[in-house]
Amino acid sequence: MGAHIELRLFASLKTYSPQGAEYLPIESGETVEALMTRLGVPLDEVKLVFINGIKGGMSSNLRGGERVGVFPPIGGG
């Protein structure tokens, strides 16, 4: 049985969210960067990555079972 994650892309990145993102198949050991590249998400638009609620990064390895949230730069005022 393959590995799966729950992926949530936020704000302007939502348009890149694949169908079935709540149970997305991955290769065990795949990095967040490799996953974003595979999904066609522009890497320069990724600002924050959270894995199971903890700040991660593009080089974080995924094993399966994680909840991954990806955010673009967000301006405020």
PQR file with spaces between the fields and no chain letter, atoms N, CA, C, O and H, PARSE charges and radii, in Angstrom:
ATOM       1  N    MET     1       0.844   -1.187    0.000 -0.4000 1.5000
ATOM       2  CA   MET     1       0.000    0.000    0.000 -0.0000 2.0000
ATOM       3  C    MET     1       0.879    1.236    0.000  0.5500 1.7000
ATOM       4  O    MET     1       1.851    1.299    0.752 -0.5500 1.4000
ATOM       5  N    GLY     2       0.558    2.221   -0.829 -0.4000 1.5000
ATOM       6  CA   GLY     2       1.366    3.426   -0.947 -0.0000 2.0000
ATOM       7  C    GLY     2       1.105    4.414    0.167  0.5500 1.7000
ATOM       8  O    GLY     2       0.160    4.268    0.942 -0.5500 1.4000
ATOM       9  H    GLY     2      -0.232    2.170   -1.440  0.4000 1.0000
ATOM      10  N    ALA     3       1.948    5.412    0.234 -0.4000 1.5000
ATOM      11  CA   ALA     3       1.825    6.452    1.248 -0.0000 2.0000
ATOM      12  C    ALA     3       0.889    7.550    0.747  0.5500 1.7000
ATOM      13  O    ALA     3       0.788    7.805   -0.453 -0.5500 1.4000
ATOM      14  H    ALA     3       2.716    5.531   -0.396  0.4000 1.0000
ATOM      15  N    HIS     4       0.204    8.193    1.702 -0.4000 1.5000
ATOM      16  CA   HIS     4      -0.709    9.285    1.377 -0.0000 2.0000
ATOM      17  C    HIS     4      -0.542   10.406    2.396  0.5500 1.7000
ATOM      18  O    HIS     4      -0.149   10.173    3.539 -0.5500 1.4000
ATOM      19  H    HIS     4       0.286    7.985    2.676  0.4000 1.0000
ATOM      20  N    ILE     5      -0.846   11.623    1.963 -0.4000 1.5000
ATOM      21  CA   ILE     5      -0.881   12.773    2.862 -0.0000 2.0000
ATOM      22  C    ILE     5      -2.194   13.513    2.658  0.5500 1.7000
ATOM      23  O    ILE     5      -2.912   13.285    1.685 -0.5500 1.4000
ATOM      24  H    ILE     5      -1.166   11.813    1.034  0.4000 1.0000
ATOM      25  N    GLU     6      -2.486   14.396    3.590 -0.4000 1.5000
ATOM      26  CA   GLU     6      -3.590   15.351    3.423 -0.0000 2.0000
ATOM      27  C    GLU     6      -2.951   16.684    3.079  0.5500 1.7000
ATOM      28  O    GLU     6      -2.217   17.244    3.892 -0.5500 1.4000
ATOM      29  H    GLU     6      -1.902   14.581    4.381  0.4000 1.0000
ATOM      30  N    LEU     7      -3.217   17.199    1.888 -0.4000 1.5000
ATOM      31  CA   LEU     7      -2.598   18.437    1.411 -0.0000 2.0000
ATOM      32  C    LEU     7      -3.623   19.553    1.379  0.5500 1.7000
ATOM      33  O    LEU     7      -4.727   19.384    0.862 -0.5500 1.4000
ATOM      34  H    LEU     7      -3.814   16.744    1.227  0.4000 1.0000
ATOM      35  N    ARG     8      -3.246   20.704    1.939 -0.4000 1.5000
ATOM      36  CA   ARG     8      -4.080   21.891    1.854 -0.0000 2.0000
ATOM      37  C    ARG     8      -3.229   23.036    1.319  0.5500 1.7000
ATOM      38  O    ARG     8      -2.226   23.423    1.920 -0.5500 1.4000
ATOM      39  H    ARG     8      -2.349   20.841    2.358  0.4000 1.0000
ATOM      40  N    LEU     9      -3.649   23.565    0.181 -0.4000 1.5000
ATOM      41  CA   LEU     9      -3.001   24.735   -0.405 -0.0000 2.0000
ATOM      42  C    LEU     9      -3.907   25.928   -0.133  0.5500 1.7000
ATOM      43  O    LEU     9      -5.115   25.857   -0.356 -0.5500 1.4000
ATOM      44  H    LEU     9      -4.464   23.251   -0.307  0.4000 1.0000
ATOM      45  N    PHE    10      -3.327   27.022    0.348 -0.4000 1.5000
ATOM      46  CA   PHE    10      -4.109   28.165    0.780 -0.0000 2.0000
ATOM      47  C    PHE    10      -3.960   29.372   -0.142  0.5500 1.7000
ATOM      48  O    PHE    10      -2.997   29.496   -0.899 -0.5500 1.4000
ATOM      49  H    PHE    10      -2.346   27.080    0.530  0.4000 1.0000
ATOM      50  N    ALA    11      -4.960   30.261   -0.047 -0.4000 1.5000
ATOM      51  CA   ALA    11      -4.998   31.543   -0.759 -0.0000 2.0000
ATOM      52  C    ALA    11      -4.785   31.333   -2.263  0.5500 1.7000
ATOM      53  O    ALA    11      -5.487   30.533   -2.881 -0.5500 1.4000
ATOM      54  H    ALA    11      -5.742   30.161    0.568  0.4000 1.0000
ATOM      55  N    SER    12      -3.829   32.042   -2.846 -0.4000 1.5000
ATOM      56  CA   SER    12      -3.634   31.984   -4.300 -0.0000 2.0000
ATOM      57  C    SER    12      -3.144   30.618   -4.778  0.5500 1.7000
ATOM      58  O    SER    12      -3.199   30.333   -5.974 -0.5500 1.4000
ATOM      59  H    SER    12      -3.259   32.692   -2.343  0.4000 1.0000
ATOM      60  N    LEU    13      -2.669   29.772   -3.870 -0.4000 1.5000
ATOM      61  CA   LEU    13      -2.178   28.451   -4.261 -0.0000 2.0000
ATOM      62  C    LEU    13      -3.313   27.433   -4.413  0.5500 1.7000
ATOM      63  O    LEU    13      -3.104   26.353   -4.965 -0.5500 1.4000
ATOM      64  H    LEU    13      -2.624   30.003   -2.898  0.4000 1.0000
ATOM      65  N    LYS    14      -4.512   27.770   -3.926 -0.4000 1.5000
ATOM      66  CA   LYS    14      -5.644   26.831   -3.995 -0.0000 2.0000
ATOM      67  C    LYS    14      -5.910   26.338   -5.405  0.5500 1.7000
ATOM      68  O    LYS    14      -6.352   25.204   -5.591 -0.5500 1.4000
ATOM      69  H    LYS    14      -4.682   28.647   -3.477  0.4000 1.0000
ATOM      70  N    THR    15      -5.649   27.175   -6.400 -0.4000 1.5000
ATOM      71  CA   THR    15      -5.927   26.791   -7.787 -0.0000 2.0000
ATOM      72  C    THR    15      -5.085   25.596   -8.239  0.5500 1.7000
ATOM      73  O    THR    15      -5.420   24.939   -9.225 -0.5500 1.4000
ATOM      74  H    THR    15      -5.290   28.097   -6.249  0.4000 1.0000
ATOM      75  N    TYR    16      -3.990   25.311   -7.520 -0.4000 1.5000
ATOM      76  CA   TYR    16      -3.122   24.180   -7.870 -0.0000 2.0000
ATOM      77  C    TYR    16      -3.491   22.901   -7.118  0.5500 1.7000
ATOM      78  O    TYR    16      -2.870   21.858   -7.320 -0.5500 1.4000
ATOM      79  H    TYR    16      -3.718   25.844   -6.719  0.4000 1.0000
ATOM      80  N    SER    17      -4.496   22.984   -6.257 -0.4000 1.5000
ATOM      81  CA   SER    17      -4.874   21.838   -5.445 -0.0000 2.0000
ATOM      82  C    SER    17      -5.454   20.729   -6.320  0.5500 1.7000
ATOM      83  O    SER    17      -6.421   20.958   -7.046 -0.5500 1.4000
ATOM      84  H    SER    17      -5.001   23.832   -6.093  0.4000 1.0000
ATOM      85  N    PRO    18      -4.875   19.537   -6.257 -0.5600 1.5000
ATOM      86  CA   PRO    18      -5.375   18.442   -7.095  0.2800 2.0000
ATOM      87  C    PRO    18      -6.653   17.850   -6.516  0.5500 1.7000
ATOM      88  O    PRO    18      -6.928   17.971   -5.322 -0.5500 1.4000
ATOM      89  N    GLN    19      -7.415   17.218   -7.369 -0.4000 1.5000
ATOM      90  CA   GLN    19      -8.585   16.494   -6.900 -0.0000 2.0000
ATOM      91  C    GLN    19      -8.112   15.381   -5.972  0.5500 1.7000
ATOM      92  O    GLN    19      -7.130   14.700   -6.269 -0.5500 1.4000
ATOM      93  H    GLN    19      -7.192   17.119   -8.339  0.4000 1.0000
ATOM      94  N    GLY    20      -8.795   15.196   -4.865 -0.4000 1.5000
ATOM      95  CA   GLY    20      -8.394   14.171   -3.917 -0.0000 2.0000
ATOM      96  C    GLY    20      -7.242   14.576   -3.022  0.5500 1.7000
ATOM      97  O    GLY    20      -6.541   13.716   -2.488 -0.5500 1.4000
ATOM      98  H    GLY    20      -9.593   15.750   -4.624  0.4000 1.0000
ATOM      99  N    ALA    21      -7.031   15.892   -2.845 -0.4000 1.5000
ATOM     100  CA   ALA    21      -5.906   16.379   -2.036 -0.0000 2.0000
ATOM     101  C    ALA    21      -5.999   15.942   -0.581  0.5500 1.7000
ATOM     102  O    ALA    21      -4.995   15.945    0.131 -0.5500 1.4000
ATOM     103  H    ALA    21      -7.601   16.591   -3.278  0.4000 1.0000
ATOM     104  N    GLU    22      -7.207   15.563   -0.128 -0.4000 1.5000
ATOM     105  CA   GLU    22      -7.347   15.124    1.258 -0.0000 2.0000
ATOM     106  C    GLU    22      -6.778   13.710    1.464  0.5500 1.7000
ATOM     107  O    GLU    22      -6.636   13.257    2.600 -0.5500 1.4000
ATOM     108  H    GLU    22      -8.023   15.561   -0.707  0.4000 1.0000
ATOM     109  N    TYR    23      -6.456   13.024    0.372 -0.4000 1.5000
ATOM     110  CA   TYR    23      -5.860   11.685    0.440 -0.0000 2.0000
ATOM     111  C    TYR    23      -4.939   11.531   -0.765  0.5500 1.7000
ATOM     112  O    TYR    23      -5.171   10.707   -1.650 -0.5500 1.4000
ATOM     113  H    TYR    23      -6.571   13.392   -0.551  0.4000 1.0000
ATOM     114  N    LEU    24      -3.885   12.349   -0.775 -0.4000 1.5000
ATOM     115  CA   LEU    24      -3.001   12.451   -1.937 -0.0000 2.0000
ATOM     116  C    LEU    24      -1.876   11.423   -1.866  0.5500 1.7000
ATOM     117  O    LEU    24      -1.136   11.394   -0.882 -0.5500 1.4000
ATOM     118  H    LEU    24      -3.696   13.019   -0.056  0.4000 1.0000
ATOM     119  N    PRO    25      -1.732   10.575   -2.894 -0.5600 1.5000
ATOM     120  CA   PRO    25      -0.634    9.617   -2.892  0.2800 2.0000
ATOM     121  C    PRO    25       0.714   10.316   -3.073  0.5500 1.7000
ATOM     122  O    PRO    25       0.844   11.252   -3.862 -0.5500 1.4000
ATOM     123  N    ILE    26       1.696    9.848   -2.337 -0.4000 1.5000
ATOM     124  CA   ILE    26       3.067   10.362   -2.462 -0.0000 2.0000
ATOM     125  C    ILE    26       4.022    9.179   -2.459  0.5500 1.7000
ATOM     126  O    ILE    26       3.647    8.055   -2.124 -0.5500 1.4000
ATOM     127  H    ILE    26       1.591    9.088   -1.696  0.4000 1.0000
ATOM     128  N    GLU    27       5.256    9.455   -2.838 -0.4000 1.5000
ATOM     129  CA   GLU    27       6.336    8.491   -2.664 -0.0000 2.0000
ATOM     130  C    GLU    27       6.908    8.727   -1.272  0.5500 1.7000
ATOM     131  O    GLU    27       7.239    9.863   -0.934 -0.5500 1.4000
ATOM     132  H    GLU    27       5.560   10.367   -3.111  0.4000 1.0000
ATOM     133  N    SER    28       7.030    7.691   -0.461 -0.4000 1.5000
ATOM     134  CA   SER    28       7.615    7.852    0.865 -0.0000 2.0000
ATOM     135  C    SER    28       9.016    8.433    0.721  0.5500 1.7000
ATOM     136  O    SER    28       9.831    7.919   -0.045 -0.5500 1.4000
ATOM     137  H    SER    28       6.761    6.768   -0.735  0.4000 1.0000
ATOM     138  N    GLY    29       9.293    9.507    1.459 -0.4000 1.5000
ATOM     139  CA   GLY    29      10.576   10.192    1.373 -0.0000 2.0000
ATOM     140  C    GLY    29      10.575   11.364    0.414  0.5500 1.7000
ATOM     141  O    GLY    29      11.555   12.105    0.338 -0.5500 1.4000
ATOM     142  H    GLY    29       8.630    9.925    2.081  0.4000 1.0000
ATOM     143  N    GLU    30       9.475   11.544   -0.328 -0.4000 1.5000
ATOM     144  CA   GLU    30       9.363   12.672   -1.262 -0.0000 2.0000
ATOM     145  C    GLU    30       9.446   13.978   -0.478  0.5500 1.7000
ATOM     146  O    GLU    30       8.847   14.100    0.590 -0.5500 1.4000
ATOM     147  H    GLU    30       8.679   10.942   -0.267  0.4000 1.0000
ATOM     148  N    THR    31      10.177   14.944   -0.998 -0.4000 1.5000
ATOM     149  CA   THR    31      10.263   16.243   -0.331 -0.0000 2.0000
ATOM     150  C    THR    31       9.065   17.099   -0.710  0.5500 1.7000
ATOM     151  O    THR    31       8.390   16.851   -1.709 -0.5500 1.4000
ATOM     152  H    THR    31      10.664   14.845   -1.866  0.4000 1.0000
ATOM     153  N    VAL    32       8.820   18.107    0.108 -0.4000 1.5000
ATOM     154  CA   VAL    32       7.748   19.062   -0.196 -0.0000 2.0000
ATOM     155  C    VAL    32       8.040   19.738   -1.537  0.5500 1.7000
ATOM     156  O    VAL    32       7.129   19.949   -2.337 -0.5500 1.4000
ATOM     157  H    VAL    32       9.368   18.308    0.919  0.4000 1.0000
ATOM     158  N    GLU    33       9.295   20.073   -1.781 -0.4000 1.5000
ATOM     159  CA   GLU    33       9.670   20.718   -3.045 -0.0000 2.0000
ATOM     160  C    GLU    33       9.344   19.815   -4.242  0.5500 1.7000
ATOM     161  O    GLU    33       8.795   20.284   -5.239 -0.5500 1.4000
ATOM     162  H    GLU    33      10.036   19.901   -1.132  0.4000 1.0000
ATOM     163  N    ALA    34       9.679   18.530   -4.144 -0.4000 1.5000
ATOM     164  CA   ALA    34       9.382   17.599   -5.235 -0.0000 2.0000
ATOM     165  C    ALA    34       7.875   17.476   -5.446  0.5500 1.7000
ATOM     166  O    ALA    34       7.409   17.393   -6.583 -0.5500 1.4000
ATOM     167  H    ALA    34      10.124   18.149   -3.334  0.4000 1.0000
ATOM     168  N    LEU    35       7.123   17.465   -4.364 -0.4000 1.5000
ATOM     169  CA   LEU    35       5.668   17.388   -4.461 -0.0000 2.0000
ATOM     170  C    LEU    35       5.097   18.633   -5.138  0.5500 1.7000
ATOM     171  O    LEU    35       4.237   18.529   -6.013 -0.5500 1.4000
ATOM     172  H    LEU    35       7.501   17.532   -3.441  0.4000 1.0000
ATOM     173  N    MET    36       5.579   19.812   -4.731 -0.4000 1.5000
ATOM     174  CA   MET    36       5.086   21.054   -5.342 -0.0000 2.0000
ATOM     175  C    MET    36       5.423   21.087   -6.832  0.5500 1.7000
ATOM     176  O    MET    36       4.605   21.520   -7.644 -0.5500 1.4000
ATOM     177  H    MET    36       6.278   19.896   -4.021  0.4000 1.0000
ATOM     178  N    THR    37       6.617   20.635   -7.188 -0.4000 1.5000
ATOM     179  CA   THR    37       7.019   20.584   -8.592 -0.0000 2.0000
ATOM     180  C    THR    37       6.119   19.631   -9.371  0.5500 1.7000
ATOM     181  O    THR    37       5.687   19.940  -10.482 -0.5500 1.4000
ATOM     182  H    THR    37       7.281   20.284   -6.529  0.4000 1.0000
ATOM     183  N    ARG    38       5.843   18.482   -8.784 -0.4000 1.5000
ATOM     184  CA   ARG    38       4.979   17.488   -9.440 -0.0000 2.0000
ATOM     185  C    ARG    38       3.572   18.038   -9.665  0.5500 1.7000
ATOM     186  O    ARG    38       2.932   17.711  -10.664 -0.5500 1.4000
ATOM     187  H    ARG    38       6.194   18.232   -7.882  0.4000 1.0000
ATOM     188  N    LEU    39       3.088   18.870   -8.744 -0.4000 1.5000
ATOM     189  CA   LEU    39       1.737   19.431   -8.853 -0.0000 2.0000
ATOM     190  C    LEU    39       1.685   20.707   -9.689  0.5500 1.7000
ATOM     191  O    LEU    39       0.605   21.240   -9.943 -0.5500 1.4000
ATOM     192  H    LEU    39       3.607   19.136   -7.932  0.4000 1.0000
ATOM     193  N    GLY    40       2.855   21.199  -10.120 -0.4000 1.5000
ATOM     194  CA   GLY    40       2.894   22.408  -10.947 -0.0000 2.0000
ATOM     195  C    GLY    40       2.776   23.695  -10.162  0.5500 1.7000
ATOM     196  O    GLY    40       2.461   24.738  -10.735 -0.5500 1.4000
ATOM     197  H    GLY    40       3.733   20.765   -9.914  0.4000 1.0000
ATOM     198  N    VAL    41       3.023   23.647   -8.854 -0.4000 1.5000
ATOM     199  CA   VAL    41       2.974   24.839   -8.019 -0.0000 2.0000
ATOM     200  C    VAL    41       4.282   25.611   -8.203  0.5500 1.7000
ATOM     201  O    VAL    41       5.357   25.047   -8.001 -0.5500 1.4000
ATOM     202  H    VAL    41       3.279   22.800   -8.388  0.4000 1.0000
ATOM     203  N    PRO    42       4.208   26.895   -8.585 -0.5600 1.5000
ATOM     204  CA   PRO    42       5.443   27.680   -8.735  0.2800 2.0000
ATOM     205  C    PRO    42       6.174   27.788   -7.394  0.5500 1.7000
ATOM     206  O    PRO    42       5.622   28.296   -6.418 -0.5500 1.4000
ATOM     207  N    LEU    43       7.400   27.313   -7.357 -0.4000 1.5000
ATOM     208  CA   LEU    43       8.147   27.266   -6.102 -0.0000 2.0000
ATOM     209  C    LEU    43       8.363   28.646   -5.498  0.5500 1.7000
ATOM     210  O    LEU    43       8.427   28.787   -4.277 -0.5500 1.4000
ATOM     211  H    LEU    43       7.848   26.901   -8.150  0.4000 1.0000
ATOM     212  N    ASP    44       8.477   29.662   -6.343 -0.4000 1.5000
ATOM     213  CA   ASP    44       8.683   31.015   -5.814 -0.0000 2.0000
ATOM     214  C    ASP    44       7.417   31.591   -5.175  0.5500 1.7000
ATOM     215  O    ASP    44       7.466   32.664   -4.573 -0.5500 1.4000
ATOM     216  H    ASP    44       8.425   29.547   -7.335  0.4000 1.0000
ATOM     217  N    GLU    45       6.287   30.893   -5.300 -0.4000 1.5000
ATOM     218  CA   GLU    45       5.049   31.348   -4.676 -0.0000 2.0000
ATOM     219  C    GLU    45       4.789   30.650   -3.337  0.5500 1.7000
ATOM     220  O    GLU    45       3.795   30.941   -2.672 -0.5500 1.4000
ATOM     221  H    GLU    45       6.247   30.022   -5.789  0.4000 1.0000
ATOM     222  N    VAL    46       5.675   29.733   -2.942 -0.4000 1.5000
ATOM     223  CA   VAL    46       5.521   29.032   -1.663 -0.0000 2.0000
ATOM     224  C    VAL    46       6.339   29.778   -0.616  0.5500 1.7000
ATOM     225  O    VAL    46       7.550   29.943   -0.760 -0.5500 1.4000
ATOM     226  H    VAL    46       6.483   29.497   -3.483  0.4000 1.0000
ATOM     227  N    LYS    47       5.658   30.229    0.446 -0.4000 1.5000
ATOM     228  CA   LYS    47       6.340   30.969    1.503 -0.0000 2.0000
ATOM     229  C    LYS    47       6.446   30.160    2.796  0.5500 1.7000
ATOM     230  O    LYS    47       7.510   30.109    3.413 -0.5500 1.4000
ATOM     231  H    LYS    47       4.674   30.094    0.563  0.4000 1.0000
ATOM     232  N    LEU    48       5.336   29.526    3.206 -0.4000 1.5000
ATOM     233  CA   LEU    48       5.319   28.780    4.458 -0.0000 2.0000
ATOM     234  C    LEU    48       4.809   27.368    4.233  0.5500 1.7000
ATOM     235  O    LEU    48       3.884   27.142    3.452 -0.5500 1.4000
ATOM     236  H    LEU    48       4.472   29.568    2.704  0.4000 1.0000
ATOM     237  N    VAL    49       5.424   26.425    4.927 -0.4000 1.5000
ATOM     238  CA   VAL    49       4.998   25.027    4.883 -0.0000 2.0000
ATOM     239  C    VAL    49       4.822   24.565    6.329  0.5500 1.7000
ATOM     240  O    VAL    49       5.714   24.735    7.160 -0.5500 1.4000
ATOM     241  H    VAL    49       6.175   26.609    5.561  0.4000 1.0000
ATOM     242  N    PHE    50       3.664   23.982    6.614 -0.4000 1.5000
ATOM     243  CA   PHE    50       3.422   23.394    7.924 -0.0000 2.0000
ATOM     244  C    PHE    50       3.140   21.907    7.748  0.5500 1.7000
ATOM     245  O    PHE    50       2.352   21.514    6.888 -0.5500 1.4000
ATOM     246  H    PHE    50       2.939   23.844    5.939  0.4000 1.0000
ATOM     247  N    ILE    51       3.780   21.096    8.557 -0.4000 1.5000
ATOM     248  CA   ILE    51       3.580   19.647    8.521 -0.0000 2.0000
ATOM     249  C    ILE    51       3.090   19.234    9.900  0.5500 1.7000
ATOM     250  O    ILE    51       3.803   19.362   10.896 -0.5500 1.4000
ATOM     251  H    ILE    51       4.420   21.416    9.256  0.4000 1.0000
ATOM     252  N    ASN    52       1.862   18.735    9.938 -0.4000 1.5000
ATOM     253  CA   ASN    52       1.221   18.379   11.214 -0.0000 2.0000
ATOM     254  C    ASN    52       1.248   19.553   12.190  0.5500 1.7000
ATOM     255  O    ASN    52       1.458   19.370   13.389 -0.5500 1.4000
ATOM     256  H    ASN    52       1.283   18.631    9.129  0.4000 1.0000
ATOM     257  N    GLY    53       1.031   20.769   11.662 -0.4000 1.5000
ATOM     258  CA   GLY    53       0.956   21.955   12.493 -0.0000 2.0000
ATOM     259  C    GLY    53       2.294   22.537   12.912  0.5500 1.7000
ATOM     260  O    GLY    53       2.333   23.521   13.651 -0.5500 1.4000
ATOM     261  H    GLY    53       0.860   20.918   10.688  0.4000 1.0000
ATOM     262  N    ILE    54       3.388   21.952   12.455 -0.4000 1.5000
ATOM     263  CA   ILE    54       4.731   22.429   12.811 -0.0000 2.0000
ATOM     264  C    ILE    54       5.403   22.967   11.559  0.5500 1.7000
ATOM     265  O    ILE    54       5.338   22.357   10.493 -0.5500 1.4000
ATOM     266  H    ILE    54       3.356   21.154   11.855  0.4000 1.0000
ATOM     267  N    LYS    55       6.057   24.129   11.702 -0.4000 1.5000
ATOM     268  CA   LYS    55       6.703   24.736   10.543 -0.0000 2.0000
ATOM     269  C    LYS    55       7.748   23.791    9.959  0.5500 1.7000
ATOM     270  O    LYS    55       8.613   23.270   10.664 -0.5500 1.4000
ATOM     271  H    LYS    55       6.111   24.626   12.568  0.4000 1.0000
ATOM     272  N    GLY    56       7.639   23.587    8.649 -0.4000 1.5000
ATOM     273  CA   GLY    56       8.594   22.770    7.919 -0.0000 2.0000
ATOM     274  C    GLY    56       9.217   23.602    6.818  0.5500 1.7000
ATOM     275  O    GLY    56       9.250   24.830    6.900 -0.5500 1.4000
ATOM     276  H    GLY    56       6.937   24.010    8.077  0.4000 1.0000
ATOM     277  N    GLY    57       9.703   22.942    5.800 -0.4000 1.5000
ATOM     278  CA   GLY    57      10.323   23.647    4.691 -0.0000 2.0000
ATOM     279  C    GLY    57      10.223   22.834    3.423  0.5500 1.7000
ATOM     280  O    GLY    57       9.698   21.721    3.415 -0.5500 1.4000
ATOM     281  H    GLY    57       9.676   21.944    5.733  0.4000 1.0000
ATOM     282  N    MET    58      10.735   23.407    2.357 -0.4000 1.5000
ATOM     283  CA   MET    58      10.675   22.751    1.054 -0.0000 2.0000
ATOM     284  C    MET    58      11.503   21.465    1.034  0.5500 1.7000
ATOM     285  O    MET    58      11.224   20.564    0.242 -0.5500 1.4000
ATOM     286  H    MET    58      11.161   24.312    2.364  0.4000 1.0000
ATOM     287  N    SER    59      12.512   21.371    1.892 -0.4000 1.5000
ATOM     288  CA   SER    59      13.352   20.176    1.906 -0.0000 2.0000
ATOM     289  C    SER    59      12.847   19.111    2.880  0.5500 1.7000
ATOM     290  O    SER    59      13.464   18.055    3.024 -0.5500 1.4000
ATOM     291  H    SER    59      12.739   22.102    2.535  0.4000 1.0000
ATOM     292  N    SER    60      11.724   19.390    3.549 -0.4000 1.5000
ATOM     293  CA   SER    60      11.164   18.403    4.489 -0.0000 2.0000
ATOM     294  C    SER    60      10.737   17.151    3.743  0.5500 1.7000
ATOM     295  O    SER    60      10.110   17.225    2.687 -0.5500 1.4000
ATOM     296  H    SER    60      11.223   20.247    3.432  0.4000 1.0000
ATOM     297  N    ASN    61      11.086   15.997    4.305 -0.4000 1.5000
ATOM     298  CA   ASN    61      10.697   14.708    3.727 -0.0000 2.0000
ATOM     299  C    ASN    61       9.343   14.284    4.261  0.5500 1.7000
ATOM     300  O    ASN    61       9.051   14.442    5.447 -0.5500 1.4000
ATOM     301  H    ASN    61      11.595   15.936    5.163  0.4000 1.0000
ATOM     302  N    LEU    62       8.518   13.742    3.374 -0.4000 1.5000
ATOM     303  CA   LEU    62       7.204   13.239    3.746 -0.0000 2.0000
ATOM     304  C    LEU    62       7.247   11.719    3.750  0.5500 1.7000
ATOM     305  O    LEU    62       7.823   11.110    2.849 -0.5500 1.4000
ATOM     306  H    LEU    62       8.755   13.613    2.411  0.4000 1.0000
ATOM     307  N    ARG    63       6.651   11.115    4.739 -0.4000 1.5000
ATOM     308  CA   ARG    63       6.649    9.657    4.860 -0.0000 2.0000
ATOM     309  C    ARG    63       5.276    9.065    4.558  0.5500 1.7000
ATOM     310  O    ARG    63       5.161    7.909    4.149 -0.5500 1.4000
ATOM     311  H    ARG    63       6.182   11.609    5.471  0.4000 1.0000
ATOM     312  N    GLY    64       4.245    9.868    4.763 -0.4000 1.5000
ATOM     313  CA   GLY    64       2.871    9.391    4.629 -0.0000 2.0000
ATOM     314  C    GLY    64       2.144    9.596    5.945  0.5500 1.7000
ATOM     315  O    GLY    64       2.711    9.398    7.019 -0.5500 1.4000
ATOM     316  H    GLY    64       4.339   10.807    5.095  0.4000 1.0000
ATOM     317  N    GLY    65       0.882    9.996    5.850 -0.4000 1.5000
ATOM     318  CA   GLY    65       0.084   10.233    7.038 -0.0000 2.0000
ATOM     319  C    GLY    65       0.117   11.662    7.539  0.5500 1.7000
ATOM     320  O    GLY    65      -0.630   12.008    8.454 -0.5500 1.4000
ATOM     321  H    GLY    65       0.422   10.157    4.978  0.4000 1.0000
ATOM     322  N    GLU    66       0.964   12.501    6.962 -0.4000 1.5000
ATOM     323  CA   GLU    66       1.066   13.879    7.420 -0.0000 2.0000
ATOM     324  C    GLU    66      -0.081   14.742    6.891  0.5500 1.7000
ATOM     325  O    GLU    66      -0.691   14.442    5.865 -0.5500 1.4000
ATOM     326  H    GLU    66       1.570   12.220    6.219  0.4000 1.0000
ATOM     327  N    ARG    67      -0.351   15.819    7.624 -0.4000 1.5000
ATOM     328  CA   ARG    67      -1.206   16.906    7.143 -0.0000 2.0000
ATOM     329  C    ARG    67      -0.255   18.029    6.737  0.5500 1.7000
ATOM     330  O    ARG    67       0.511   18.526    7.563 -0.5500 1.4000
ATOM     331  H    ARG    67       0.144   16.063    8.458  0.4000 1.0000
ATOM     332  N    VAL    68      -0.305   18.424    5.475 -0.4000 1.5000
ATOM     333  CA   VAL    68       0.623   19.418    4.951 -0.0000 2.0000
ATOM     334  C    VAL    68      -0.167   20.643    4.507  0.5500 1.7000
ATOM     335  O    VAL    68      -1.080   20.543    3.688 -0.5500 1.4000
ATOM     336  H    VAL    68      -0.928   18.020    4.805  0.4000 1.0000
ATOM     337  N    GLY    69       0.196   21.800    5.056 -0.4000 1.5000
ATOM     338  CA   GLY    69      -0.409   23.068    4.659 -0.0000 2.0000
ATOM     339  C    GLY    69       0.650   23.938    4.008  0.5500 1.7000
ATOM     340  O    GLY    69       1.757   24.081    4.527 -0.5500 1.4000
ATOM     341  H    GLY    69       0.938   21.881    5.721  0.4000 1.0000
ATOM     342  N    VAL    70       0.298   24.524    2.855 -0.4000 1.5000
ATOM     343  CA   VAL    70       1.256   25.342    2.106 -0.0000 2.0000
ATOM     344  C    VAL    70       0.624   26.708    1.856  0.5500 1.7000
ATOM     345  O    VAL    70      -0.506   26.804    1.377 -0.5500 1.4000
ATOM     346  H    VAL    70      -0.601   24.408    2.434  0.4000 1.0000
ATOM     347  N    PHE    71       1.374   27.770    2.191 -0.4000 1.5000
ATOM     348  CA   PHE    71       0.881   29.136    2.089 -0.0000 2.0000
ATOM     349  C    PHE    71       1.776   29.982    1.182  0.5500 1.7000
ATOM     350  O    PHE    71       2.994   29.806    1.182 -0.5500 1.4000
ATOM     351  H    PHE    71       2.291   27.692    2.581  0.4000 1.0000
ATOM     352  N    PRO    72       1.189   30.890    0.415 -0.5600 1.5000
ATOM     353  CA   PRO    72       1.967   31.860   -0.350  0.2800 2.0000
ATOM     354  C    PRO    72       2.337   33.025    0.572  0.5500 1.7000
ATOM     355  O    PRO    72       1.873   33.072    1.711 -0.5500 1.4000
ATOM     356  N    PRO    73       3.166   33.969    0.098 -0.5600 1.5000
ATOM     357  CA   PRO    73       3.384   35.177    0.880  0.2800 2.0000
ATOM     358  C    PRO    73       2.049   35.889    1.057  0.5500 1.7000
ATOM     359  O    PRO    73       1.292   36.045    0.098 -0.5500 1.4000
ATOM     360  N    ILE    74       1.765   36.314    2.261 -0.4000 1.5000
ATOM     361  CA   ILE    74       0.502   36.977    2.523 -0.0000 2.0000
ATOM     362  C    ILE    74       0.788   38.362    3.055  0.5500 1.7000
ATOM     363  O    ILE    74       1.492   38.527    4.051 -0.5500 1.4000
ATOM     364  H    ILE    74       2.380   36.187    3.039  0.4000 1.0000
ATOM     365  N    GLY    75       0.230   39.369    2.376 -0.4000 1.5000
ATOM     366  CA   GLY    75       0.394   40.743    2.801 -0.0000 2.0000
ATOM     367  C    GLY    75      -0.723   41.132    3.746  0.5500 1.7000
ATOM     368  O    GLY    75      -1.799   40.535    3.728 -0.5500 1.4000
ATOM     369  H    GLY    75      -0.343   39.236    1.567  0.4000 1.0000
ATOM     370  N    GLY    76      -0.474   42.098    4.542 -0.4000 1.5000
ATOM     371  CA   GLY    76      -1.492   42.574    5.476 -0.0000 2.0000
ATOM     372  C    GLY    76      -1.309   44.061    5.681  0.5500 1.7000
ATOM     373  O    GLY    76      -0.388   44.679    5.147 -0.5500 1.4000
ATOM     374  H    GLY    76       0.400   42.583    4.557  0.4000 1.0000
ATOM     375  N    GLY    77      -2.181   44.598    6.441 -0.4000 1.5000
ATOM     376  CA   GLY    77      -2.012   46.025    6.662 -0.0000 2.0000
ATOM     377  C    GLY    77      -2.852   46.563    7.740  0.5500 1.7000
ATOM     378  O    GLY    77      -2.800   47.760    8.024 -0.5500 1.4000
ATOM     379  H    GLY    77      -2.930   44.095    6.874  0.4000 1.0000
